[in-house]
Amino acid sequence: MSKLNPAKTYIFKATDGTVDAAKLVLAKKILGENLSFTETDVNYTLDFSNKSFADTTNEIESRSEYASKKGLTSSTSIITDENLTETIKIGDVEFITKPIYYKGDNDKVIQQAFKFGKNVDNVKVTFGNSHSMTEAYKGGIILENSNATIEADNIASTTLTGNLYAETMEGLSENSLMKKLTEASKLPTLEFLIGFLGSNWNYYGTGIDKIFENYYKTGNSGKVSLNALDAPFDAKDALNGEFMYKEDGTFNRAYNLDINTALLMAEKLTNEIKNVNISGNMTSDKDATFIPTNVRFSGNVSGLNFTTTSGCGLIDFAGVGPKYISAPSAKIVVKGVGDEGKFLGRVVDLSSLSKDVLSKVSTKSQNVGKVYLPTGVEKSDFTGGYAYSEYDNGSSASTNRAWEEAGRNGTLPSDSLSKLDVKTKANNPLLQKLLDENCPVYS
C-alpha cells in the first residue's frame, strides 16, 4: 500500500472473485475519491493470522490520530458518543471507528469494526491464536444481512481475550461475531472480561446468557473461562414494571433461563441470579453455587445441592425441589420432593405435599420461622420440623407477592410492615399473616 500515489486514480479489482476487506478499506483511506470499486459479486475475506485485529485496524485508522482529529484530550470525559463515529465506506464494506469511553489519554477505549452490507451473505475470516475484544466493536465483524454467515475454519483454536463492554452488546440483537457465539457449533475459547461503563452493573440484557446456553448445548462448556466482575444477572426489567407473581400468589411470568445455563453462569460468571424462571430438570447429583433471589424452578431439580447459604425473596420449587437449600432470608415454596429434601428458609411452604411425602422432608433449623403444612396434617405428624418453629395449615400463596417485592429490595417483608400502624395491621388479614411469617424464632 505504501506505493500508492494519492494523486493518481485507481480501480480496485477482485482476485479470483475474492477481496480482502481490510486491504480494500486501507486503499480507500489512502486514495479517497481516487479509488473506485464497482464489483458486487465478490467474496469478502479478513485475515488476522499474521497481524492481529488491533494492528490491522490501527493501520487503517490510527486510534491516536483519530483521537487527535476528534479533539479528544486529557480533559475529555465521554461514554460512547455516536456523533464522534467515523466511517470509511467502499463497495459493500464500511469501516467504523468510535470511542467507547474516553476519560483522559490514559483511560480510553476506541473500538473499530468491519461492517458488511446487505448484499454480502458470507465473510471468510482467518483468526490468529487470540482475538482481542478491547479494540473490536461487537467483536469487530458486523453483518447487515441478518442471514449472512461468518466462515472461520480455525475459530475453534482461537481465544477471545481483552475487554468486552456490556453497553455495546445490546442483547446481541445485531448480526455480528458476538451473535455467532449463540448459534455456531465450532466455538472459540472465551477469556475476555465483560466490563461496564456506567453504574448499572447487570449481566441481564447483554445476551451473555444466550452465549452460555449455546456453549453448554454444543459441548463447549470447558472453553468458557471468563474474567468476571461482581455483578448480578437480574431480569427484573424483563417484567416491564410487573411482578412475577400476581396478587393472589399465582405465577404470572418471568424471563426464562435453562437450568444448565444457570449452573454454568453460576460457575463461570456470577452466582447472583434474580427474578427469573429456571426451566429444565437436574435429577443427577450436582452442586449449585448460585444465590437465588425471586427464582422459580419449574422442573425437577431433585439432584441439586445448594452449597451457598444465602438468597432472599421468594424461591419457588414449582416442580420437584432440591436435596438441600438454606436461605434464611427467603420464603421457600416446595411443590414436590425427590428422595429427600432439606429446606431451610425463614418461611417454608409444604402445603402442596401429601402426608406420606413429608417423611422425606426436613426443616430442622433455628432459622426456620414458620412452616405451612398440608391441610389436615398436625405438627406432631411432621417429624422433620424444628420444635420452635411456628406451624400452620394450608397455602401461603397470598404472601408470595410481598416476599417477591422484599426480595427486589434485599429486605424482609417485616421491614415494610414495621412502618405500618397497629390498627392497619390488625384489620388486614394479609398483613397479619405476613407479620406471623416474620416473627423471630426463639429456642
Secondary structure, DSSP 8 states (H G I E B T S, - for coil): -TT--TTS-EE---BTTEEEHHHHHHHHHHHGGGEE----S-EEEEE-SSS-HHHHHHHHS-HHHHHHHTT--TT-EEE--GGG-EEEEETTEEEEEEEEEEESTTSEEEEEEEEE-TT--EEEEE--SEEESSSEEEEEEEESSTT-EEE-TTGGG-EEESEEEHHHHGGG-S-BHHHHTTT-SS--EE--EEE-SSS---STTTTHHHHHHHHHHTT-GGGB--B--S--EE-GGGGTT--SB-TTS-B---EEEEHHHHHHHHHHT-SEEEEEEEES---S-EEE--EEEEEEE-SB-TTEEE-S---EEEEEESSB--SEEEEEEEEEEES---S-EEEEEEEEE-TTS-GGGGGGEE--STT--EEEE-TT--GGG-TTS-TTSEEEES--GGGHHHHHHHHHHTS-HHHHHTTS-HHHHHT-HHHHHHHHHT-----
